[in-house]
Structure formats: structure tokens, C-alpha cells
């Protein structure tokens, strides 16, 4: 199997096509990247910037460069000795515009007789055997239907007509009643939908790739890429939505000739991938959470909890109780139709009324500590969730007891669909709701994280990395993705708040006085985000504020926006630009955070790029990138500026300050090049211990095979990473002073060219210029040689 040393994620879209990606290959090669990692490239909904709404899986999207573009990119990558990893979406397809999706159009036109009827997850026994489409402003809008050009029209929406269902002069409402679909008011989706979706997105319809014919047709184009040598590996989007993830991965592995596979799987703390999954690992959210927490000050937890309590008018948030509530909000709200469908699968002989059944199913899902089980893998998780549900709701104990054996029957439709549903609820209830409510420190509420794990000690980090090296050496690591709620550099700056709690308390109090927002926890989230992303445009911040507030759902929401609250929210954001006092307060606080935030960011980047796993660099983040949630994190990247800066570094220039863009580029390029060009320096993992008064502020590890006690024998055999943590507290304590590490041989820093050792070496000397160092045995120094990549 061909595997990557590193990847670089590119967002392919109409404004940045596969041909544009091909043009970046020389730069990415010079940067040190091993494989190019593409967002979805199959034909998607017209105008889609993300590509996760595929409408035709048989073609490469012409708007994204088409098959010629893929060939051009693959040819460029092959010429540079690079691989290609492509993101695919097996769980769902885009159906916003039915005429763009041949499968969906056929289903709507022909109903159960369509050859694609088995491709979609439709409950035909519900809603009179018709596909229920929640597209109308209200049910009264049936009067606004028209027949035009042989189609049923509702404003710009186009729907097919079944053969023989229309004669000239027929009333459109009568024609509609004869179709294999039923157009209904959009609010009815919560309770009356009868097709599986991606989460609660009505325009993304679930696909049944567990059906062999459906798998074959959905993957014909993808398999061709491997047959023709156009791709080397796949990233699998949302496998938790599939009926049989294990079987899917097994079949995909076989179809692609045993190629490299990664899955977008969020692992909760302590959770492991099933050993039976045929993949190399995850897309790296678990690694992101570990790295972030290295740079959060554990001593701040109590003070930030107290501040959170004051903002809530009492006690700090009880996270377990919060997520139970937010998950019930989802099961009783936007995903209630999924819960009701589960209820319809309960065997008739089970003495359980529909109401208690739905309530109990919701309560069990709300008690789940992970996204889903893969029965029989995870049986104990299911049993414990049922036990917790019964304790939380004694009135449902009997219903839970009746449901448990049914949910444990892995061969039943109920158990299968329950497993597909629990992940939806976790994603919407936790990531997309609770993470916008639990706001004591924004760094902690990132995709894939356990928000209650406040900080990570170096020793615990090393333990996890040793395990990663032993068990998942080819799993991806990342710090930013198209889905992260804040980019790596935004989070790195926010993390510094844990070292400035008293100052943050004062700043937030003053900002609430100057630009009051009647939702204290949201105000905390908002001002952290603004401080983390600053400088940012008014438009970017307004977009983020509205999305964050509606996702939180406490003071406004997507379905019924609170206009008065949103006006106050917009005024708070506007005050940054229009009120000199607010701007001065913000900018003085950002100035306080910034040098330490930059140190955190460089440290996190070097750790991620050199730790066990396959490091990914999200497009553009080799420069400072202080983005917020999508679509803010999908902005255009200036590759020409990065290429010029890299050329300057290779010509011998060095950043005047570690806060410069070029400093991050230096760290990224030297680490990526070293991993690609000297893989023998990354064959193991051992902690590097510091000695002295500031030892706790150093995170160090060797990628050699020596002991964990020092950078001794291991350092002589592998690359050594040294990075600063909690930089403000380090400064307050007097800096590194006489803190040392021990090197058994002479080593050279790839970033500065300076040499150190053998013997005890002053950390202050090693980190005199930058807060990080990447050391290699002196005979292995590669900086000068790597300039030839440019």
C-alpha cells in the first residue's frame, strides 16, 4: 500500500479548479508536502463551494475542472513524486435541485418503480407511499403550483411529472396529488419526513450504499481513478451515517485495490476504532484536541468556571446536563422524524405505545457518550446508555428495558437505524449546539473534543502519542479543517486567555458595559472569537455572530430568529468598528494576547507536524490564519505570496520576529521537508525531559527509538521537537533560567542552523530566537539541501 508522509488540503470549487490545483504543485512540492488532499470533486449542486452535495457520482464536476482537470492535477503530482488523496461522500447526495440529480429525479418521477428506489432510504409505508418534500413556505402554498414545460413548478423549484399523470388544463393541485412525491410546508420536516437525510439537512438525502448495486454505481467513477492511477487514497466523509460502515470499508478497500483509507470519525476520549475497520485511521480531530490542550493553563479552570457561573447568573454550566438537554432538543425537534421512524420499527408484539417509545429512544440517545456503536462492537456502551437513561427518567425505565434487547439485535432494522441516528443527534446536539453554549474557553469546544477536558499535561500527551505511534501511525493529524469552528491560530490566541483570566474578566465586563448583550455566555463566546480572529472585517464578524447565536439556540435560532436580540447582537459587533472605546478595549487586549498566541501557534504547529501520524496542512495555514467557522475558513488563498515568501526563506532570509507570517512558513516548510526527505528520523517516539525551574514549560519529544528520559540515544537517532508551552507564565516566572535538556550528540536546529550539544544544553540558548526548535543529528541537517526543492 502506498501511504502519505504528509498531506495538504485544497478546497476545490468553481473559483479554484483542479487545473488551479495543478498549478500549485511546484509550490507544494517545495513546501515539503507529500500528498495533495482534495475536497470532493464529483459533480455537485451548481454553485456549491464545498462539494458535499454531490448530484451525479458518475462524473468529475465540470465546474471544478472536470475529468481533464483531475488528469492534469494527477499528472502534475506524479511528475513531482507526490500522491493524491480525494474526499468522497458515500452517505448522501444533494437534492436541492432535483433536475440536477438523475437518481433523485427518477425517484420522484417513478416512485417505488424507479431503478433508484433502493438507492434512497425512504419509508414507503409512511405518507401514503409518497416521498414527502418539505419545500413549501406553508401547506397553503399548494395554490401557487404551476405546470410549465412538462414539469411541476413552485417558484424556482422544478419537479418531474409521472407518466400519464397530466393532461392539458388539469388543476396543478390535482396533478400534484397524482405524483410519487408530496410537497409540504418546510416546518413539517421535523415530524413528518420519510427519507433519511444528512443530519437535519433536507436537501441532502441519505444513500443506501450497503446495497451492492448502489455501491457499484455510486463508486464507478471513484474506482476508475484507482484503475487509471489518478488517485492513491480516499477520505471517507461521515461513515457513521452508513448502515454498515465495516462492510462498506471492506468493500471499498477491495474495490480500490487495497488503497489508503481515512474516515471522518470523531473518537470520544477513550474510544477506539473497531479493529475490524479496514482503514488507516481518522481525519485527525482526536489529535487536534490533544495538541490544543497542551497550551491551556490547567490552573485557570476554577477561575474560568467561576466567571462562567457569574455570566449565567449562578452556577457554572453542568456540561453533562447541558448536552443531555441539547440532545433532547434535537430528538424532540429537528430530528424528531428520525425518532418517530425508529418507533415505527419496533415489533408490533412489543407492548409499548408510540409516545413512550419515542421518549425512551430519545433518552437513550441523549445518554450516549459516543457517536454510535458498531454492533456487536459497543454493546457495553449501549447497555450503559440504557442504564443511564433509566436513572435519568425512572418513568421510562420499563420502556428502556423493553427496548434494550431490540437495540442489541444487530441484525434488526431497528438496531441498524438506531446506530445511524445516534451520531446525527450527537453532532447536532453537541457540536452544533452545546459547543456554542459551553463558552468558558473557546479552544475547548472544537470538533471532536471533549469540552470537559480542560488541559493536558506533557506526561499525558506523551502517553497518548506513544499509543498513537504504536496503534495508529498512519492516521491523520490536523489543526485546521473546513469544519473547524475556529482555525488553529485563532484557537492558539484564545488559549492565552487561560493565562490572563483576571484581565479577561475585566475586559469582558467592560465590553458588556459598552456593548451590552443580554446573553452572558454568548457574549463570552463572541468576544473570545473576535479577539482570536482580530483583525477581521465587519462582514466576517457579523456572519459569525449570527451563526453562533442561532446555533446556540438560547436567545435566537434558525427556525424562529429573535429580531430584537439579533439587532443587539449586530450592534455589539458594529461597536468594534463604530465605537472608539470598544475598539480600544479590544485592541489593547489583543495586543496583550498576541505575542503569546503566536508562540502557542508555532509550538502547536511544530508539535502537530512532527508527532506520530500523517500531518495535514489545511490550505493557506502555513501563514497565519485566524479564521472562524465556515464559510469563513474557506476563503481564497494567496499562493503567490506564500511562494514568494518561501523563496525568500530558501535564499537565506529569516523572519525578523516569530510573529511574522514567514515564521510560521519557516516552521511548516522545514518540518514538512524533514519528514518527507528523512523518514528514518521519524521511526519511534520518546519524551524528552527538561530539568530545571521551567521544565514544565517545555514539551519535547524525539522521533527516534531511545528512552523517554532524555534526548539521549533516541535523539541521536531521530528528530527532536522542542516547543514552549504557557509562555506568559514562563515569562512571569523569569524565563527559562537554567533549564536544560541533555543531548548525547551534536544536533542542529533546522530553523536557525545553530548547533547544540552534546551534553547538557540550555533551553534558553536553543529557543533564543523562536519559541520552537527542530533538532536533527548534526550530520543529518537538511536545510541547505532542501533549498533545491524550490
Secondary structure, DSSP 8 states (H G I E B T S, - for coil): ----SEEEEE--BTTB-HHHHHHHHHHHHHHT--EEEE---EEESTT-SS--SEEEEEEE-GGGTHHHHHHHHHHHHHHTT-EEEEEE--SEEE-SSGGG-HHHHHHHHHGGGSTTGGGB-B-TTSGGGSEEEEEESSGGGGGG-EEETTEEEETTEEE---TT---TT--HHHHHHTSSEEEEEGGGHHHH--B-EETTEEEEEEB-TTSHHHHHHHTHHHHHHHHTTS-SEEEETTGGGSS-HHHHHHHHHHHTTS-EEEE-----TT----TT--SSEE-SHHHHHHHHHHTS-GGGHHHHHHHHHHHTTSS---HHHHHHHHHHHHHTTTTHHHHHHHHHTS-TTS---HHHHHHHHHHHHHT-SSS--BTTBTHHHHHHHHHHHHHH-GGGHHHHHHHHHHHH-TTSHHHHHHHHHHHHHHIIIIITTGGGT--S-GGGSSTT--TT-----HHHHHHHHHHHHHH-TTSEE-S--SS-SB-HHHHHHHHGGGG-HHHHHHHHHHHHHHS--S-HHHHHHHHHHHHHH-S--HHHHHHHHHHHHHHH-SS--SSS--HHHHHHHHHHHHHHHH-HHHHHHHHHHHHHHHHHHHHHHHHHHHHHHHSSSEEEEETTTTS----BSTTGGG----HHHHHHHHHHHHTT---SSTTSHHHHHHHHHHHHHHHHH-GGG-S--EE---BSTTGGGEEEEESSSS-SSSBSHHHHHS-EEEEE-SHHHHHHTTSSTT-EEEESS-EEETTT--EE-SEEEEHHHHTSSSSEEEEEEGGG--HHHHGGG-
